[in-house]
Amino acid sequence: MLTINIGPLALSTAHVLLLLSLLLATVIGWYVGRRSAVNPEKQLFRLLLVALLVGRVAFVAVYFEHYREQPWQALDIRDGGFIAWPGLLAALLLGAWLAWRTPAIRSALASALAVGLLSWGLGSLALHGLEQGTRLPELSFRDSQGATVELEDYVGKPLVVNLWATWCPPCRREMPVLAEAQRDNPELTILFVNQGEGQGVVNQYLQTEALGLDNVLLDSGGRLGQHVGSMALPSTLFYDAEGRQVGSHLGELSRASLARALEVLKRDQ
């Protein structure tokens, strides 16, 4: 499941896990510190912000070549580009310094950090395990010419499946990135599975944009999104040559975030 729906909102499962872990840490910090009339809530939010900032800076540093031409895009965190372990290390070091500097919050802050990190870590492992156990769905669609295509026909090569629609601005922005990756990586297949639109609308859009996309499929009923548990667009899934899901990305892909995802995909072959 890629998203969790809360009313009209579709939130990433990973983001919901992070928020729940922060909430649990905040409650534990308050509970442990209540007898001493201390509450490490402010310190916890500060540590989270430091972790996110350092994780983003680390990601940009590693994939800086993809930001070189447009460096201001490094500020756009919507691509989900973070490296977790530098952020965690920075937060733990700052947490230790805060606890040393303010002895009164040591117990509450340490308990909150331990519970928050444990819940986030175990939850992330569980989500990763569920993802790794998912296989390419046995579904059939029509291509842009109207011919029937089975998803299973693409097993045998690494596969990237992008769920998109012409009305979705992030989908349109990431299309050139995916088209470039399609040209530069002939060893893998990128499928562009349109969600909920007709052949005429899709073909007119492709003709207007002149992206030269291959492997455009039409899922007029949105069955693939429902099957993989994603009610938000764009969503991108990564499968190895045997059809096992090895990764996913909810939201717009930048060149940097796609490069990282493809590194993981190729490493798992």
N, C-alpha and C positions, 0 to 999 in steps of 0.2 A: 504494500500500500504506500503510494507516494504522497498522498494528501489526506488530510482530515478536514471534513467540512464542518464549519461552525456557522450555522445560518447560511448567508450568502457568501461567506468567506471560505476559501480553500487554502489551508495552511500546509506547508511542508511538514511531513512527519518528523523530520530531523529537527526542524525549528520548534515544533511542539514539545519534543523531548527536551530540548535545551531550556525552554521556558518552564516546563514542569520541574526539571532538576533545580533551576534557580529558585522556584517557589518552595520546593521542599527544603533546600538549603536555608532559605530565609526563615521558614517556620522553625527548623531545628535550631538555628542560631538564636532566634527569639526565645525559644523554650529553655535552652541551656543557660542563656544569659539573664533570664527573668529574675532569678534570686539575687543576682548582683546588680540588678537594674541597668544592665547593658544590653544593647542590641546591635549586632554587627551588620545590619542591613546595608548601611551606607558603604561599608568596606567591601561587602560582597558585590555590589553593583560596580564599584570602582575596579575590582579585580576582573569582573566580566568584561568591562570596557577595555582594560589593558590586554586581556587575552585576545579579544577580537582585533584590536589594533595591531598587536605584534604578529598575530596569525596572518593578517592581511599584508603587512609589510614584508613578512617572510615569503608569502606567495608571489608578490610583485617582484621581489628581488630574484627569486628563482626563475620566473618567467618574464623577466624584464624585456627580452627581445620582442615579445608580442605587444609590449606597450611603447616601444621605442618611437614609433611614428606618431602616436597619439598618447603621450604620457598622462594627460588628464583623465584618461579612461581608468587609470589605476584607482581613482576616487570612487568609481562606480561599483559598489559592492554587490549589486544585483546579480552579478555573474557567479556569485557563490565561491569566489576564489579565496580560500583560507587554508593555511597549513596548521593543523591543530597543535602539534607537539611544541613548537616554539612559544605559542600563546599560553599553553598550559604551564610550561616551565617559567615563563615570565610572571604569570599569576601566582604560582607557588612561591617564587622568590619574593615578590612584593608582599604576599600574605605573611611570610615568615618575618619580614622586616616590620610590618604593621603590628604583628603579635609581639615582637621584641620591644617595639617602641611603646606599646600600650598594653601592659600586662593584664589590665582588667578585662580585656576582650579575648585573651588567649584561648581560654577553654571554649567559649561560644563560637569564635571564629574557626578554630580548628575543627570542632564538631560539624559546623555548617559546611566547611570545605570538604571534609571527608565524605559526608553524606551526599553532597551535591555532585562531587566528582565520581563517586561510586555509582550513583543512580544514572548519571549521564554515560559513564563508561559501559556499564552492563546493558543499558538500553541500546546504545550504539552497536554493541556486539550482537545483541538480539536482532536488531534491524538488519545488520549486515548478514547474519546467518539466514534470515528469512529471504533476503534478496538473492543470496547465493543459491538457495534452493528453488528458485523460480526458473521456469523454462519458457522458451519462446511459445506463445499461444498457438494453438491449432485453429487458426482463423483464415478465411479467404476474403479477398477484396478484389476490386476492379482497378486496373491501371488507368492512366489518363486517356487511353484509346478505347477503353471499355472491355478489355480482355480480363478474364478471371485469373487471379494470381493467388497461390497458397503461400502463407508466410514460411511454411516448412521448406519451400523450394530454396530458400536462402541459407539454410543450414549448410555448413561446409566451409564458410569463411567468416571471419569476425564481422559482426553486424552492428550497425548503429541505427536505431529506430527513432525517428523524430516525429512527434505528434504536433500538428500545427493547424492553423486556419488563416485564411486571407484577411479576416477582420482583426487579427491579433497583432498589435504593433510590435511586441517583443519577438514574435515569430518572424515577422518581416525583417526586423533588424538583424536577426541571427542567420537568415537564409544565405547571405553572401559568405559568411564564415563557414557554414556547412558545405556550400558549393565549392569553396576553395579546398576544404578538407577532402571532398570527394575527388577532386582532380589530383591532389597531392598524395593520396593514399590508395592506389589501385588495388592493394592487397586486402582491402576491406570494402564492404558494401554499406552505403547509407540509404536507408529507406525514408521517404518523406510521406508519412501517412496523414492525409488531410482528414480532419474531424468535422463531420456534419455538413459538408458542402457538396454541391453537385458538380458534375463533370464540366459543364459550361463555365461556371464561376472559376473553378480551379485552372482550367486551360487558358481562360482569358487573362488571369493574373500571371501565369507563367509566361505567356506570350508577351505581355506588357513589360515585365521585369527583365526578360531575356537572360535568366540565370543559367540556362543550360542544364537543368537538373535531370538526372536519371532516376529511375525507380520511384516515381510518384504514384502513390496508391490512394484510392478514394474509400474512406470509411464513413459513408453517409449517415450511419446510425450511431457513430461514436462508440462502437463495440470494444475497440482496443483500449481506449481510455478507461472504460468501465472495467475491463478485464484486469488491467494492471493497477487499478485503484488510483487513477489520476483524474481529477475533475478540473485541473488547471492547465493552461497552455502558456508557453510551450513546455512539453515534457520530452525528455530524451532518454532512451534506454540503451544499454550496451550489452551485447551478447557475445560469447566466445564462439569458436567455430563449431562447437557441438550444441549450440542453442541454449547454453546456460547463461542466465543473467549475471553479469559481474559488476554492474554499476548502473546508476541512474542520476539524472540531473533535472531538477524542477526549476523552470525559469529560463531566462535568456542566457545563451552561451556566448562568451567572448572567445577570441582566439586563444587566450591563455587558459581559460577553464576547459575548453575543448581539448587543447594540447595535453593538459594533465589527465583528462579522462581517457584519451587515446593511449597515453603511456601506460595507464593501468590495464587497459584492454589488451594491449600488445604483450604486456608482461605476463598476463594470465594465460597466454596461448601455450 
